[in-house]
């Protein structure tokens, strides 16, 4: 469904005509949303376009719509931020993935479980060009399990040469001891040439060998996928003669430059829910709240903590593959505006999705949906229940009661016992959520909430995260200082202003069951974008 862009008076720019406007775009599975924001966060243009199969067409349509809406002010746009589910969809649909050679530096200690052994067969078949477990890796205290065997690595690379797009390198405890992965990466580049990209696990995931290896292989398989989206955005901007800074949204609700995203495409996978949560914070003015993003097919529940999405403490499964890189803590329900209502008021899980405009009862269709139930209950502003036959009323009322109970249960699960936080409702189906729910202090419906995901992309900062081990005998203070410096460096690499990036989180967790005491250290730095 396409909506008309909001045309509004654009406030005067900064003195000297600075490029003070930002464009946020979110490419979802059904719709592509775009907004134009002023420097103080005011929405001056917005649109919702149908997502296209090739991504570029829908992206171009959304960007063109909001730029046309601001007319002569388009030359004031200085930044374009993009969030996309393209990488996620590529994994789920097993399409467009590069061929990857997976190399684990962990022999002979880790040979019992080869790389990709626990993957779904169709996904492994779509991307695997071969795998090997070679000598290398470290113990938790830094002692090497084995030295890097360059001859065996070269021999394996010879077996995949000419049929591989990327190599994924994973060493045991490499987040703490990076030397072997770095040396192996240099050898791969020399042996296979610059046309083959290298993904190193110490830059991708956290501790946990198999999950970190899985994330690294997925990252290697997504290089071309994210390059397609990047090129589509660049071509669209070039067609408008716009020379702007461009960014991708990443999993934790922050941004990264296009070049940084090209190296770490797997970090875009959770950007959609993160954008919605960050957008909800901006539009509502709340930093501590529960967020419900109601779409056509599903509703995502998350939690705002200090203005950022609460991160998941457990590993995240993507397309049947277990990973352990940072992702928002999201609870997804198969509940949305297009959810089909079955006999006896059964709720879903089927959905009419983008076909709701022609299939729902309120639009003259023949399928009872949750939108029909909401309109019948007086929740659908601007929609009439006159087309809903009387024979469907009882089932729709039963379905809405069940849906409300599902929402209340989801809120209780993500709240973790706290009942004093507000619930911010965003997304195109936000009207389906009742005004009163147990477990929340109030229900907040911010203006422009239906395009909160695009707003979240436009207002995001940048960040960098480092996770490592501090073994016994190594100075704790020195290790923490080094971790802070590394996190700040990654944030600056992602596009942050060097003078404004600061450490926002330092977590130390003692590791149990070791002969010598050790700490697991996690440091996160964040800050605003660098000046244009």
LINTAHU-V102983 format. One record per residue. N is the residue number from 1. SS is DSSP state (alpha for helix, beta for strand, coil for the rest). PHI is phi in whole degrees, 0 to 359 (999 if undefined). NEAR is the number of other ideal C-beta (glycine too) atoms within 10 Angstrom. Layout:
n=N ss=SS phi=PHI near=NEAR
n=N ss=SS phi=PHI near=NEAR
This chain:
n=1 ss=coil phi=999 near=14
n=2 ss=coil phi=249 near=15
n=3 ss=coil phi=250 near=15
n=4 ss=coil phi=281 near=10
n=5 ss=coil phi=301 near=22
n=6 ss=coil phi=284 near=16
n=7 ss=coil phi=261 near=14
n=8 ss=coil phi=221 near=14
n=9 ss=coil phi=294 near=8
n=10 ss=coil phi=270 near=20
n=11 ss=coil phi=302 near=13
n=12 ss=coil phi=301 near=11
n=13 ss=coil phi=283 near=16
n=14 ss=coil phi=287 near=10
n=15 ss=coil phi=303 near=6
n=16 ss=coil phi=88 near=5
n=17 ss=coil phi=73 near=10
n=18 ss=coil phi=297 near=12
n=19 ss=coil phi=274 near=18
n=20 ss=coil phi=258 near=20
n=21 ss=beta phi=262 near=27
n=22 ss=beta phi=235 near=26
n=23 ss=beta phi=248 near=28
n=24 ss=beta phi=248 near=31
n=25 ss=beta phi=231 near=28
n=26 ss=beta phi=233 near=31
n=27 ss=beta phi=265 near=30
n=28 ss=coil phi=262 near=22
n=29 ss=coil phi=291 near=18
n=30 ss=coil phi=252 near=20
n=31 ss=beta phi=235 near=25
n=32 ss=beta phi=248 near=28
n=33 ss=beta phi=257 near=28
n=34 ss=beta phi=218 near=31
n=35 ss=beta phi=222 near=31
n=36 ss=beta phi=244 near=30
n=37 ss=beta phi=242 near=25
n=38 ss=coil phi=279 near=17
n=39 ss=coil phi=299 near=15
n=40 ss=coil phi=265 near=7
n=41 ss=coil phi=90 near=13
n=42 ss=coil phi=282 near=12
n=43 ss=beta phi=276 near=21
n=44 ss=beta phi=247 near=19
n=45 ss=beta phi=202 near=24
n=46 ss=beta phi=201 near=26
n=47 ss=beta phi=202 near=27
n=48 ss=beta phi=226 near=23
n=49 ss=beta phi=245 near=25
n=50 ss=beta phi=292 near=14
n=51 ss=coil phi=289 near=24
n=52 ss=coil phi=261 near=15
n=53 ss=coil phi=299 near=7
n=54 ss=coil phi=268 near=11
n=55 ss=coil phi=67 near=20
n=56 ss=alpha phi=298 near=17
n=57 ss=alpha phi=298 near=16
n=58 ss=alpha phi=294 near=22
n=59 ss=alpha phi=297 near=25
n=60 ss=alpha phi=297 near=21
n=61 ss=alpha phi=297 near=18
n=62 ss=alpha phi=292 near=29
n=63 ss=alpha phi=295 near=26
n=64 ss=alpha phi=298 near=17
n=65 ss=alpha phi=298 near=20
n=66 ss=alpha phi=284 near=28
n=67 ss=alpha phi=291 near=24
n=68 ss=alpha phi=297 near=14
n=69 ss=alpha phi=293 near=21
n=70 ss=alpha phi=262 near=21
n=71 ss=alpha phi=56 near=10
n=72 ss=alpha phi=294 near=7
n=73 ss=alpha phi=277 near=20
n=74 ss=alpha phi=300 near=19
n=75 ss=alpha phi=286 near=17
n=76 ss=alpha phi=271 near=20
n=77 ss=beta phi=287 near=23
n=78 ss=beta phi=251 near=19
n=79 ss=beta phi=220 near=20
n=80 ss=beta phi=233 near=25
n=81 ss=beta phi=246 near=25
n=82 ss=beta phi=235 near=31
n=83 ss=beta phi=246 near=33
n=84 ss=beta phi=210 near=30
n=85 ss=coil phi=261 near=21
n=86 ss=alpha phi=299 near=25
n=87 ss=alpha phi=295 near=27
n=88 ss=alpha phi=300 near=20
n=89 ss=alpha phi=296 near=19
n=90 ss=alpha phi=298 near=25
n=91 ss=alpha phi=290 near=23
n=92 ss=alpha phi=296 near=14
n=93 ss=alpha phi=265 near=11
n=94 ss=coil phi=56 near=15
n=95 ss=coil phi=226 near=10
n=96 ss=coil phi=71 near=16
n=97 ss=coil phi=277 near=22
n=98 ss=coil phi=283 near=20
n=99 ss=coil phi=273 near=18
n=100 ss=beta phi=238 near=31
n=101 ss=beta phi=259 near=27
n=102 ss=beta phi=262 near=26
n=103 ss=beta phi=241 near=29
n=104 ss=beta phi=252 near=26
n=105 ss=beta phi=263 near=29
n=106 ss=beta phi=195 near=26
n=107 ss=beta phi=278 near=18
n=108 ss=coil phi=269 near=12
n=109 ss=coil phi=286 near=15
n=110 ss=coil phi=241 near=20
n=111 ss=coil phi=283 near=11
n=112 ss=coil phi=290 near=8
n=113 ss=coil phi=238 near=14
n=114 ss=coil phi=293 near=13
n=115 ss=coil phi=302 near=26
n=116 ss=coil phi=68 near=23
n=117 ss=coil phi=296 near=10
n=118 ss=coil phi=265 near=13
n=119 ss=coil phi=278 near=20
n=120 ss=coil phi=302 near=13
n=121 ss=alpha phi=300 near=9
n=122 ss=alpha phi=289 near=10
n=123 ss=alpha phi=288 near=21
n=124 ss=alpha phi=299 near=20
n=125 ss=alpha phi=294 near=11
n=126 ss=alpha phi=284 near=20
n=127 ss=alpha phi=233 near=24
n=128 ss=beta phi=280 near=19
n=129 ss=beta phi=253 near=19
n=130 ss=beta phi=132 near=17
n=131 ss=beta phi=211 near=20
n=132 ss=beta phi=205 near=19
n=133 ss=beta phi=251 near=22
n=134 ss=beta phi=246 near=24
n=135 ss=beta phi=302 near=18
n=136 ss=coil phi=147 near=30
n=137 ss=coil phi=91 near=26
n=138 ss=beta phi=226 near=23
n=139 ss=coil phi=280 near=14
n=140 ss=coil phi=296 near=19
n=141 ss=coil phi=270 near=17
n=142 ss=coil phi=98 near=15
n=143 ss=coil phi=292 near=10
n=144 ss=beta phi=288 near=18
n=145 ss=coil phi=290 near=19
n=146 ss=coil phi=197 near=17
n=147 ss=coil phi=277 near=10
n=148 ss=coil phi=298 near=19
n=149 ss=coil phi=261 near=16
n=150 ss=alpha phi=295 near=13
n=151 ss=alpha phi=295 near=7
n=152 ss=alpha phi=290 near=14
n=153 ss=alpha phi=294 near=23
n=154 ss=alpha phi=296 near=14
n=155 ss=alpha phi=297 near=12
n=156 ss=alpha phi=292 near=19
n=157 ss=alpha phi=299 near=20
n=158 ss=alpha phi=297 near=11
n=159 ss=alpha phi=285 near=12
n=160 ss=alpha phi=248 near=19
n=161 ss=coil phi=301 near=14
n=162 ss=coil phi=88 near=8
n=163 ss=coil phi=226 near=10
n=164 ss=coil phi=230 near=22
n=165 ss=coil phi=263 near=18
n=166 ss=beta phi=205 near=26
n=167 ss=beta phi=240 near=29
n=168 ss=beta phi=254 near=28
n=169 ss=beta phi=252 near=30
n=170 ss=beta phi=225 near=31
n=171 ss=beta phi=249 near=32
n=172 ss=coil phi=296 near=24
n=173 ss=coil phi=58 near=25
n=174 ss=coil phi=292 near=29
n=175 ss=coil phi=301 near=23
n=176 ss=coil phi=262 near=22
n=177 ss=coil phi=225 near=22
n=178 ss=coil phi=267 near=18
n=179 ss=alpha phi=301 near=13
n=180 ss=alpha phi=291 near=26
n=181 ss=alpha phi=297 near=26
n=182 ss=alpha phi=295 near=14
n=183 ss=alpha phi=293 near=17
n=184 ss=alpha phi=295 near=25
n=185 ss=alpha phi=297 near=18
n=186 ss=alpha phi=297 near=11
n=187 ss=alpha phi=295 near=18
n=188 ss=alpha phi=300 near=23
n=189 ss=alpha phi=296 near=15
n=190 ss=alpha phi=291 near=10
n=191 ss=alpha phi=280 near=15
n=192 ss=alpha phi=255 near=21
n=193 ss=coil phi=93 near=9
n=194 ss=coil phi=290 near=7
n=195 ss=coil phi=289 near=9
n=196 ss=coil phi=256 near=21
n=197 ss=beta phi=272 near=21
n=198 ss=beta phi=236 near=19
n=199 ss=beta phi=244 near=28
n=200 ss=beta phi=251 near=22
n=201 ss=alpha phi=292 near=28
n=202 ss=alpha phi=292 near=23
n=203 ss=alpha phi=264 near=18
n=204 ss=coil phi=250 near=26
n=205 ss=coil phi=248 near=27
n=206 ss=coil phi=256 near=21
n=207 ss=coil phi=293 near=18
n=208 ss=coil phi=119 near=15
n=209 ss=alpha phi=300 near=21
n=210 ss=alpha phi=294 near=21
n=211 ss=alpha phi=295 near=20
n=212 ss=alpha phi=293 near=26
n=213 ss=alpha phi=297 near=29
n=214 ss=alpha phi=300 near=30
n=215 ss=alpha phi=297 near=29
n=216 ss=alpha phi=292 near=32
n=217 ss=alpha phi=294 near=31
n=218 ss=alpha phi=299 near=29
n=219 ss=alpha phi=301 near=29
n=220 ss=alpha phi=297 near=30
n=221 ss=alpha phi=283 near=27
n=222 ss=coil phi=259 near=29
n=223 ss=alpha phi=304 near=20
n=224 ss=alpha phi=288 near=16
n=225 ss=alpha phi=300 near=23
n=226 ss=alpha phi=286 near=24
n=227 ss=alpha phi=296 near=15
n=228 ss=alpha phi=296 near=15
n=229 ss=alpha phi=293 near=22
n=230 ss=alpha phi=302 near=19
n=231 ss=alpha phi=294 near=12
n=232 ss=alpha phi=298 near=22
n=233 ss=alpha phi=293 near=24
n=234 ss=alpha phi=297 near=13
n=235 ss=alpha phi=294 near=12
n=236 ss=alpha phi=296 near=21
n=237 ss=alpha phi=293 near=19
n=238 ss=alpha phi=296 near=10
n=239 ss=alpha phi=295 near=11
n=240 ss=coil phi=264 near=16
n=241 ss=coil phi=58 near=8
n=242 ss=coil phi=255 near=18
n=243 ss=coil phi=253 near=11
n=244 ss=coil phi=231 near=18
n=245 ss=beta phi=279 near=18
n=246 ss=beta phi=240 near=20
n=247 ss=beta phi=219 near=27
n=248 ss=beta phi=255 near=29
n=249 ss=beta phi=277 near=31
n=250 ss=coil phi=240 near=27
n=251 ss=coil phi=300 near=22
n=252 ss=coil phi=265 near=22
n=253 ss=coil phi=87 near=31
n=254 ss=coil phi=244 near=27
n=255 ss=beta phi=250 near=28
n=256 ss=beta phi=214 near=27
n=257 ss=beta phi=295 near=19
n=258 ss=alpha phi=301 near=20
n=259 ss=alpha phi=293 near=13
n=260 ss=alpha phi=294 near=20
n=261 ss=alpha phi=296 near=28
n=262 ss=alpha phi=297 near=16
n=263 ss=alpha phi=276 near=19
n=264 ss=coil phi=230 near=22
n=265 ss=alpha phi=296 near=27
n=266 ss=alpha phi=294 near=29
n=267 ss=alpha phi=287 near=28
n=268 ss=alpha phi=271 near=26
n=269 ss=coil phi=298 near=27
n=270 ss=coil phi=263 near=28
n=271 ss=alpha phi=290 near=34
n=272 ss=alpha phi=300 near=27
n=273 ss=alpha phi=301 near=25
n=274 ss=alpha phi=297 near=29
n=275 ss=alpha phi=301 near=34
n=276 ss=alpha phi=298 near=35
n=277 ss=alpha phi=292 near=32
n=278 ss=alpha phi=294 near=32
n=279 ss=alpha phi=297 near=34
n=280 ss=alpha phi=298 near=30
n=281 ss=alpha phi=296 near=26
n=282 ss=alpha phi=296 near=20
n=283 ss=alpha phi=287 near=23
n=284 ss=alpha phi=267 near=21
n=285 ss=coil phi=76 near=11
n=286 ss=coil phi=255 near=18
n=287 ss=coil phi=253 near=11
n=288 ss=coil phi=224 near=14
n=289 ss=beta phi=197 near=23
n=290 ss=beta phi=266 near=28
n=291 ss=beta phi=237 near=31
n=292 ss=beta phi=240 near=29
n=293 ss=beta phi=254 near=31
n=294 ss=beta phi=261 near=26
n=295 ss=coil phi=254 near=27
n=296 ss=coil phi=279 near=25
n=297 ss=coil phi=244 near=22
n=298 ss=coil phi=216 near=20
n=299 ss=beta phi=236 near=26
n=300 ss=beta phi=257 near=22
n=301 ss=beta phi=252 near=23
n=302 ss=beta phi=219 near=27
n=303 ss=beta phi=229 near=22
n=304 ss=beta phi=272 near=23
n=305 ss=beta phi=231 near=14
n=306 ss=coil phi=55 near=10
n=307 ss=coil phi=86 near=15
n=308 ss=beta phi=237 near=24
n=309 ss=beta phi=296 near=29
n=310 ss=coil phi=293 near=18
n=311 ss=beta phi=275 near=20
n=312 ss=coil phi=288 near=16
n=313 ss=coil phi=276 near=6
n=314 ss=coil phi=259 near=9
n=315 ss=coil phi=294 near=19
n=316 ss=beta phi=249 near=21
n=317 ss=beta phi=263 near=11
n=318 ss=beta phi=236 near=21
n=319 ss=coil phi=61 near=18
n=320 ss=coil phi=89 near=14
n=321 ss=beta phi=245 near=20
n=322 ss=beta phi=279 near=16
n=323 ss=beta phi=230 near=27
n=324 ss=coil phi=219 near=22
n=325 ss=coil phi=274 near=27
n=326 ss=coil phi=292 near=22
n=327 ss=coil phi=216 near=21
n=328 ss=beta phi=293 near=26
n=329 ss=coil phi=279 near=19
n=330 ss=coil phi=242 near=22
n=331 ss=beta phi=250 near=15
n=332 ss=beta phi=255 near=15
n=333 ss=beta phi=248 near=20
n=334 ss=coil phi=282 near=14
n=335 ss=coil phi=213 near=24
n=336 ss=coil phi=204 near=28
n=337 ss=coil phi=299 near=26
n=338 ss=coil phi=265 near=26
n=339 ss=beta phi=301 near=30
n=340 ss=beta phi=279 near=18
n=341 ss=beta phi=263 near=26
n=342 ss=coil phi=263 near=13
n=343 ss=alpha phi=303 near=7
n=344 ss=alpha phi=69 near=9
n=345 ss=alpha phi=79 near=18
n=346 ss=coil phi=297 near=14
n=347 ss=beta phi=253 near=22
n=348 ss=beta phi=58 near=22
n=349 ss=beta phi=280 near=12
n=350 ss=beta phi=296 near=16
n=351 ss=beta phi=217 near=23
n=352 ss=coil phi=278 near=21
n=353 ss=alpha phi=57 near=16
n=354 ss=alpha phi=290 near=17
n=355 ss=alpha phi=275 near=17
n=356 ss=alpha phi=302 near=27
n=357 ss=alpha phi=295 near=14
n=358 ss=alpha phi=239 near=13
n=359 ss=alpha phi=254 near=18
n=360 ss=beta phi=291 near=25
n=361 ss=alpha phi=300 near=22
n=362 ss=alpha phi=293 near=20
n=363 ss=alpha phi=257 near=16
n=364 ss=coil phi=93 near=10
n=365 ss=coil phi=275 near=17
n=366 ss=coil phi=239 near=9
n=367 ss=beta phi=254 near=18
n=368 ss=coil phi=283 near=24
n=369 ss=beta phi=234 near=29
n=370 ss=alpha phi=293 near=28
n=371 ss=alpha phi=299 near=28
n=372 ss=alpha phi=299 near=29
n=373 ss=alpha phi=296 near=31
n=374 ss=alpha phi=293 near=25
n=375 ss=alpha phi=295 near=25
n=376 ss=alpha phi=300 near=21
n=377 ss=coil phi=274 near=17
n=378 ss=coil phi=84 near=9
n=379 ss=coil phi=266 near=17
n=380 ss=coil phi=269 near=19
n=381 ss=coil phi=297 near=8
n=382 ss=coil phi=87 near=6
n=383 ss=coil phi=251 near=17
n=384 ss=coil phi=254 near=9
n=385 ss=coil phi=270 near=17
n=386 ss=coil phi=296 near=7
n=387 ss=coil phi=275 near=14
n=388 ss=coil phi=277 near=18
n=389 ss=coil phi=295 near=9
n=390 ss=alpha phi=301 near=6
n=391 ss=alpha phi=295 near=7
n=392 ss=alpha phi=266 near=16
n=393 ss=alpha phi=300 near=14
n=394 ss=alpha phi=297 near=11
n=395 ss=alpha phi=295 near=18
n=396 ss=alpha phi=293 near=24
n=397 ss=alpha phi=294 near=14
n=398 ss=alpha phi=298 near=16
n=399 ss=alpha phi=296 near=27
n=400 ss=alpha phi=295 near=22
n=401 ss=alpha phi=297 near=14
n=402 ss=alpha phi=293 near=18
n=403 ss=alpha phi=297 near=25
n=404 ss=alpha phi=299 near=17
n=405 ss=alpha phi=293 near=11
n=406 ss=alpha phi=296 near=16
n=407 ss=alpha phi=295 near=22
n=408 ss=alpha phi=299 near=15
n=409 ss=alpha phi=293 near=13
n=410 ss=alpha phi=296 near=21
n=411 ss=alpha phi=300 near=21
n=412 ss=alpha phi=297 near=15
n=413 ss=alpha phi=290 near=11
n=414 ss=alpha phi=278 near=20
n=415 ss=alpha phi=288 near=17
n=416 ss=coil phi=55 near=9
n=417 ss=coil phi=92 near=6
n=418 ss=coil phi=272 near=13
n=419 ss=coil phi=246 near=11
n=420 ss=coil phi=256 near=9
n=421 ss=coil phi=267 near=19
n=422 ss=beta phi=283 near=17
n=423 ss=beta phi=250 near=23
n=424 ss=beta phi=264 near=30
n=425 ss=beta phi=252 near=28
n=426 ss=beta phi=227 near=30
n=427 ss=coil phi=98 near=27
n=428 ss=coil phi=297 near=24
n=429 ss=coil phi=258 near=27
n=430 ss=alpha phi=301 near=22
n=431 ss=alpha phi=296 near=23
n=432 ss=alpha phi=287 near=27
n=433 ss=coil phi=280 near=23
n=434 ss=coil phi=292 near=16
n=435 ss=coil phi=288 near=9
n=436 ss=coil phi=235 near=9
n=437 ss=coil phi=222 near=20
n=438 ss=coil phi=293 near=9
n=439 ss=coil phi=95 near=19
n=440 ss=coil phi=229 near=22
n=441 ss=coil phi=284 near=14
n=442 ss=coil phi=195 near=12
n=443 ss=beta phi=253 near=17
n=444 ss=beta phi=250 near=20
n=445 ss=coil phi=238 near=15
n=446 ss=coil phi=287 near=20
n=447 ss=coil phi=300 near=8
n=448 ss=coil phi=64 near=18
n=449 ss=alpha phi=296 near=23
n=450 ss=alpha phi=288 near=22
n=451 ss=alpha phi=240 near=27
n=452 ss=alpha phi=299 near=31
n=453 ss=alpha phi=296 near=31
n=454 ss=alpha phi=290 near=36
n=455 ss=alpha phi=298 near=30
n=456 ss=alpha phi=300 near=32
n=457 ss=alpha phi=295 near=35
n=458 ss=alpha phi=287 near=31
n=459 ss=alpha phi=258 near=21
n=460 ss=coil phi=291 near=30
n=461 ss=coil phi=264 near=22
n=462 ss=beta phi=244 near=27
n=463 ss=beta phi=209 near=25
n=464 ss=beta phi=214 near=24
n=465 ss=beta phi=231 near=22
n=466 ss=beta phi=229 near=22
n=467 ss=beta phi=230 near=22
n=468 ss=beta phi=207 near=24
n=469 ss=beta phi=247 near=20
n=470 ss=beta phi=254 near=23
n=471 ss=coil phi=284 near=22
n=472 ss=coil phi=299 near=13
n=473 ss=coil phi=92 near=10
n=474 ss=coil phi=262 near=15
n=475 ss=coil phi=298 near=10
n=476 ss=alpha phi=296 near=11
n=477 ss=alpha phi=299 near=8
n=478 ss=alpha phi=296 near=10
n=479 ss=alpha phi=293 near=18
n=480 ss=alpha phi=293 near=18
n=481 ss=alpha phi=300 near=12
n=482 ss=alpha phi=295 near=17
n=483 ss=alpha phi=295 near=23
n=484 ss=alpha phi=296 near=18
n=485 ss=alpha phi=296 near=14
n=486 ss=alpha phi=293 near=16
n=487 ss=alpha phi=295 near=26
n=488 ss=alpha phi=296 near=21
n=489 ss=alpha phi=298 near=16
n=490 ss=alpha phi=294 near=23
n=491 ss=alpha phi=295 near=28
n=492 ss=alpha phi=292 near=19
n=493 ss=alpha phi=301 near=16
n=494 ss=coil phi=285 near=29
n=495 ss=coil phi=120 near=25
n=496 ss=beta phi=282 near=28
n=497 ss=coil phi=287 near=15
n=498 ss=coil phi=306 near=11
n=499 ss=coil phi=279 near=11
n=500 ss=coil phi=243 near=16
n=501 ss=coil phi=291 near=24
n=502 ss=beta phi=217 near=13
n=503 ss=beta phi=285 near=18
n=504 ss=beta phi=246 near=16
n=505 ss=beta phi=204 near=15
n=506 ss=beta phi=225 near=14
n=507 ss=beta phi=241 near=11
n=508 ss=beta phi=240 near=14
n=509 ss=beta phi=234 near=10
n=510 ss=beta phi=295 near=10
n=511 ss=coil phi=265 near=15
n=512 ss=coil phi=267 near=7
n=513 ss=coil phi=63 near=4
n=514 ss=coil phi=244 near=13
n=515 ss=coil phi=295 near=8
n=516 ss=coil phi=238 near=10
n=517 ss=coil phi=297 near=12
n=518 ss=coil phi=211 near=21
n=519 ss=beta phi=239 near=18
n=520 ss=beta phi=262 near=18
n=521 ss=beta phi=248 near=22
n=522 ss=beta phi=230 near=19
n=523 ss=beta phi=233 near=25
n=524 ss=beta phi=234 near=24
n=525 ss=beta phi=240 near=27
n=526 ss=beta phi=211 near=25
n=527 ss=beta phi=181 near=24
n=528 ss=coil phi=286 near=15
n=529 ss=beta phi=293 near=21
n=530 ss=coil phi=291 near=17
n=531 ss=coil phi=295 near=9
n=532 ss=coil phi=286 near=10
